[in-house]
């Protein structure tokens, strides 16, 4: 079986490509390299393209046929909450058209299994502390979350109409690193953003300290990227079953960690004596978002192995291993 990974050169995608290789799978990758690096896919064949572009469905169909693709893991999408609020039409165009083209190509080529990269942003601001998959209303509060929820609807409808085996994995806050060469290449997630500010000698920022949480900062469920990669392997096996109860799964730990707690862990791991800056809230950020992993624990036998300490330590090791990012800890000082 050949697995096609869209966005496979990016942070999460490259970890999943690595996990697929470890599992003995043949992998091909489609990526426009807007955030990813071609060196991260361990010899997999790379097709450079934007899956949301006009005509991408035809090109994807050709790739799937020529490579005998049976399964697709679809990551390629725009993913910044704040940016989606500022550029909603672009997010709809990129994320919904990308999903549409992937599904059309699967229908036309005969590829039969799809694992979709969804998001906890589909829940919006849920009325419970720990969110199950189907008990709360799905009311995303930003265009990014809306595109992910619509992507789930598209996958579900296609599964019903054409028999494609489909499941969506709703990620919470992905962080950490497996092999150090798979470091997060884009400064878009919290921990790399903190490290990048330290690299510049600037105060790491906390966006909003007046949320209705214990310490006033946003609380999230942080999941190690290697745990998330393992969840994709489990999902591939799940789709091989003839009987499947569910098509959407939270991938999280069920435990909440505040932004301030992450900042404090960064202080401990790096040993740098910085003072963080408190800034205004970002548009579209819910105060509290933790996922119940009970369904994926029970149905797939998947359980998170790593905690926040492991996440920050692995992210720091990868950051320091990169000559472009390495911080001279002994001579570091905060300049603002």
Protein Blocks (a to p, Z undefined) as FASTA:
>chain_A
ZZddehklmmklmmmmmmmmmnopacddddehlmbcfklngopacddddfkbghklmmmm
mmmmmnopabdcdfbdcfbfklmmmmmmlmmmmmmmmmmmmmmmmmmnopabdcddddfk
lnopafbfbdcfklpccddfbfklmmmmmmmmmmmmmmmmnopacddddddddedjddfk
lgcfbdfbfklmmmmmmmnopacddehjabccfkopacdddddfklmmmmmmmmmmmmmp
mbdfbfcdcddehpacdfklmmmmmmmmnopacddddddddehiafbdcddfklmmmmno
pacfbdfklmmmmmmmmmmmpmkloccfklgccfZZ
